[in-house]
Amino acid sequence: MVNNILSTDLQKVTIPQSEHKLDVSHYLFLLFWLLKPFYLWDSGSMQIADFIFVISFIAWVVINRGNIIINEHNLYFIVFIACTFLINSVYMLVMKDLSYLISTFYYIYNFLVILVFSDFKNNKSFLKALLWASMLNLLFQLVMLSLGLGSYLWGDFRFMGTFNDPNQFSFSMFTSFLIIYILSQYFYNQDARSFTPLVLFAFLLTFFFVVRGSSTGMLLGIIVFTLMIVFSIIHLEKTPVFVFLKFIVTLLIIGVFVLVAVIGASGPSIDISPDSDVFLFYRLTAKLNILESGGLNALLKDRGIDKIVSYPMYLIYGAGEGSFVQRFPESVYEVHSTFPGILFYYGLIPFIILLTWLWKHIRSISLMLVPVYIALLMESLTLANQRQPAFWIIIMLGSLLYTNRPMKRFRLMRKI
């Protein structure tokens, strides 16, 4: 007789980094990662890669004989999901709209990714494979662009490769680079193995794709990452030369902001028309025009963030994630800002629980990883990234330092 029991004793265990061979669940996850950029159906719906991941998850459960280990960090995410289910269920019954539960489904799906990845990231062989798979994601989009096979939005202005949305394309390229950077830092610390040429090439390729995709949010992210990297490198070096260099860089950055404030973001030599060679210039100017003509409120409305200002009571108990057209006719879009959106949808307590989960993973990151999470935070203020596995994976990679330390685990096991 098979009895499923829930062991509630929390025990200290050591999770060593291993060089174990990859099994079928690892390979299926890597295949999922390689196929994630291929969008055959509407953005936001299940794609082929997502079905591959489900198979990977099932294989992982079978290989582990039904034992599912949940570490102490991920308990917070479970509580957060329970809160989303409760809040969305109430609104679903009131509004008679099943889309609320679909929103919770996204979090459940990403939690399955979190469960699997929490185990896989203890395997250095898998992390090496993930680094190269992320690089292949960038290279494949370059091949698509070179062969003229990629898709475009608005004629041939915004390149989106194998995606059907240029922001999703740019987000995928940006997060692929961040994963390459994080893992390169990890292997340098672990094995003194340098991936500097690969990281530099990936950075240039990512910047190129962000420009071709004309994503202002990803441009913000990559600029913040670049500035933070410069300050981090200078901060680590205390020689007089680097102290002087820090002073010069600070003056240059201040000078650029002053120049932009005085003469505007576009100079007379830059073509900012829709037909310009760099469509991103036009989109940047359009954003600045929205801010100049309508003020901050217009910019907030452009991102759907105006709901937070108009309905502040939802920040306490949550608005639920759905029925935007019926409930907010003055701004029918969802909140295109990750953390403000989650706060608005689910209220203060679930939001604090989620932030606790996040902090548990990134609280001990090194100085050279700070630019990753500052850039991810700034970028996520302009887009809703909570449905994307890459967003949560990058956060979990911040806890790689914990893999050689004692950690509490919650064990769901099966006894015969």
N, C-alpha and C positions, 0 to 999 in steps of 0.2 A: 504494500500500500504506500502510495506516494503522498507525503504530507508537506505542504508548503508552509514553512515557519518563518517568522520575521524575527531575527535576532536583534534585540534592542540594546545589547551591551556594546558600548563604544570602547574600543581598545586601541592602544598605541601600536602602530605597525610601521615598519620601515619599507619604503618603496624605492628600491635601488634602480638606477638607470641601467638598462641592459642592452646588449648587442644581439638579442635573440633574433632568430630568423623570422621573417614575416610569414603569416599564415594567410588563408584565403580571405579572412575578414579585413586584414590590412590592405591587400591588393584591391579588394572591392571598394574600400574607402578611397584609395588613391585614384581608382577609376572614376569614382563619383566626383572627386576633386578636379580631374582632368575634363570631365564632361559638363561640369557645372556651368561653364560659359555658353553652352549650346542651348539656346532658347527656341524651342519649336512651337510653343504655345504662348499665350498672353503672359506678360510679366506678372508675377504673383501667384501663378498656378503651378501645379506639380510638373516638373520637367523630367526627361529621361534620367538625368543624374540623380534626382530625388528618389526615383524608384530603385536605382542601383544602391543608394545609401540604405534604404529599407532592407534590401537583401543583405547588405554588409552588417547591419545591426542584428538581423536574425542569425547570420553566421557567427557573429561575435558571441551571442547568447548561447548558441549550440556548442561552440568550441569551449566555452567556460562552463558547460554543463548546467546551465541555468543559474549559476551564481552571478549576481550583479552586485558589484561593489560601488557604493555611493560614498565618496569622501565627505568630510565635514563641511567643506566649502559649498558643495552642491546641494546640501540640505536647504540652504537659503533659497536656491532657485526653485526647489519643489514647493516651498511655502509660497513663493511669489506666484507660481503657476496656479496653485490652489486659490489664491486671491483673485487672479484674473478669471478663473472659472466661475467663482461665486458672483463677482460683479457683472460679468458678461451674461451669466444665466439670468440674473434679475432683469437686466435690460432686455434680454431676448424675450422673456415672458411679457414684459410690459409693451415692448414695441412690436412683438410678433415677427421678429427678424432673426433668421438663423445665422446671419453674417457675424453676429457677436461670438458665437461658438467657433466659427472659422478662425477668428482672431486668436482665440485661445489655442486652437490647433497648431498655429504657427509656433507658439511658445513650446508646446509639447514636442513638436517635431525637432525644434532646435535643442530641447533638453535631451532628446535621444542622441543628437550629435555631440552634445556636451558629455554625456555618459560614456560614449565610445571613445571620444577623443581624450577624456581624462585618463583612460587606460592606455591608449596608444602612445600618448606623449611620454610615457615611461620607457619607451623603446627607441634607442638612438638610431637604429637602422630605419625605423619608420620616419623619424624626424628628418634624416638625410634624404629619404625618398620624397618626403613632402616638400622639402626645399627645392629639389629639382623639378618636381611636378608643378610647383608654383612658377618656376622659371619657364617651363614649357608652356604654361598658360599665356605668358607674355609673348613668347616666340611664335606661338601659333597665330595669335592675332596679327602679328607683324607679317607673317606669311599671307594671311588672308588679305591684308591691306595691299601688299606688294603685288598680289595676283589679281587684284580688283574684284575679289569675291565677297567682300564684307558688305554689310547693309549700311544704309545711310538714312538719316532723318532730314526732312526738308530739302529734298533734292540731293545734293552731294555736300551739304554743309557740315553735318554732324555725323561722324563715323561711329558706328556701334558694333562693328565686327560681326560675331556670331550671335549677338544679342538682338533684342527688338526694342531696346530702350538705351539711349546714349548715357544716361546717368548710371544705369546698372552696369554698363560696359566700363565706364570710368571707375566706378567703385570696385569692380572686380580687379581691374589692373592695379589700382592703388593698394588694395588689401593684399594682392599677390606680392607686391613689392614689400609691404610691411612684414609679411611672413618671411620672405627671403632675408630681410634685414635682421629680424629677431633671431632666426635660426643661425644666421652667420655669426651673430654675437655670442650665441650659446655655444657653438662649436669652437669658437675662438677661446672662450673661457674654459671649456672642457678639455680640448685637445690641442690648444694653441694652433689651430688650423685656420688660416686666413682665407676669406672669400671676398676680399676687397675688390678685385677686378669684376667679379660677378655682380656684386652689389652696385657698383658704379654703373655698370652697363644696364642693370635692371632699373636703376633710378632714371637714367636718361631715357630709356624706352618708356617708362611710366609717364614721365613728364610729357613726352611726345604724344602719347595716347590721350592724356588729359586735354592737351591742346586740340587734338583732332576730334575728341568727343565733345569739346566745348562745355565742359562741366565746371561751372563756377565753384561749386562746393568742393570738388576734388582739387581744383586749383588752390583754394584756400588751404586745404589739408596739406598739399605738397609744399606750399610756400612756408607754412608753419613748421613742418617737419625740417625743411632746409635751414631755417633760421635757428631752430632749437638745436640742430646738430652742430651748427657753427659755434653757438654759445657753449654747448656741452664740451666740445673739443678744446675750446679756449679755456674753459673753466678747469679742465683736468690738468692743463699745463700751467705751471706757476712761474715759468721763466720770464725774465723781463721782456723778451721778444713777444711772447704770447699776451702778456699784460698790455703791452702797447697795441698789439693787434686787436685785442678786445675793445680798447678805447676807439680805435679807428672804425671797427665794424659797427659799434654803437652809434658813432657819429654818422656813418653812411646810412644806417637804417632810419635815424631821425631825419636826416636830410631828404631821403626818399619820401617819407610821409609829409614833410613840409612842402616839398615840391608838388606832390599830388594835391595837397590841400589848396595850394596857391593857383596852379595853372590847370587843375583838373586831371582826371585819370588819362585823358587822351590828348596827345600832342598833335600839332598840325601835320606832322609827317606820317601819322598813323591813320590808315583807312578804317573807319569804324562803321561803314555801311554794311548792310546785310550781304553784299556781294564781295566783301573784303576777302583777301586770301586767308586771313586768320579769323574765322567766325567768332572765336572766343572774345575778341576785342569788342565785337558788336554786342554780345551778351553781357559783358561786363559793363559796357556803357548803358545798356538797357536797365540793368540793376541799379546803377547810380542815378539814372534819370527817375526811376521809381522813388528812390530815396529823396531826391531833390524836389520832385514835384508833390509827392504825397506825404513826405516825412517818414518817420519810423513806422507809423501805423500801416502805411501802404506796403512797406517791405515785409512787415509781419503778416499782412493779409496775403501777400504773394506766396508765403510759405504755409499759410493756414494757421499760423501761430496766434492770429487775432482772437481765436476762440478762447484762448487762455485769458486774455485781457477782458473779453466780453462776459465770460462765465467763470469767474474766479472760484466760485463755490465748489466746482468740480475738482479743484486741486485738493480738496479735503477728502471727499468720499468717492471721487471718480465718475467719469462720464460714460464709461464703457467704450468699447472700440467698434463702432458701427453706426448705421443709420445717419450718416452725415448729411445727406440731402434733406431728409425729413426734419431733422432736429436743428440744423444750422443752415437755413436757406440763404443767409447772407454770405456764407463762405462754405461751399459744399465740399471742399476738399478736406482730406484728412490732414492732421498736423504733420507737415513735412520736416520734422525735427525730432530726433530719436528720444532723447531723455525728457525734454519738455512734453513731448507727446505721451510718453509712458506715464509721467506724472499726472497729466490731464485725464488720461483714460482710466487710471486705476487709483488715484489719490495718494495721499502722503505716506500712509503706512506701507503698502506694497512697494512704493517707490524706494523707501528707506531700506526695505528688505533686499531689493535688487541691488542697491548701491552697496550694501554690506557684502553681498556675494561678489560684486566687482572688486571691492577694496581687498577682500581676502586673497584675490588672485594677483593684484598688482602692487600690494603694499611694500614689497621688498625688491622691486625692480632696481637694476643698476641705473646710474646716471645716463648711460648711453641708450637706454630704452625709454627714458622719459619722453623724448621727442615723438616716439611712436604713439603713445597714448594721449599726449597733448594734441597731436595732429588728428588722431581718430576722433577725439572729443570735439574739436573745432569743426571738422568735416561733418560729423553727425548732427550738428546743430542745423544743418541745411537740408538734410535728407532723413527719411525714415529707414533706418538700417536694421531694425529689430527683427525683421523676417529673414535676414541673411545669415547663414551659418558662419561665414567668414568673420563677421563682426564678433560673434561670441568666441570663435576659435582664437582670434588675436588676443582677446582678454585672457583666456585660459593659458596662453603661452607665457603670460607674465608670471605664472606660478611655477615655472620650470625649476626655480631654485628650491622649491619645496620637495622635489622628488627624491632628494637624498636625505630628507629630514623626517623625524617621526610625524605621522599624521593620523588623525582619527578617521576611522572608516565605519560605514554603516552597511552591514552585510545582509543581503537578501539571498538565502540559500535554500537548497532543496535537500531533504534527507529521505533516504529509502527505508 
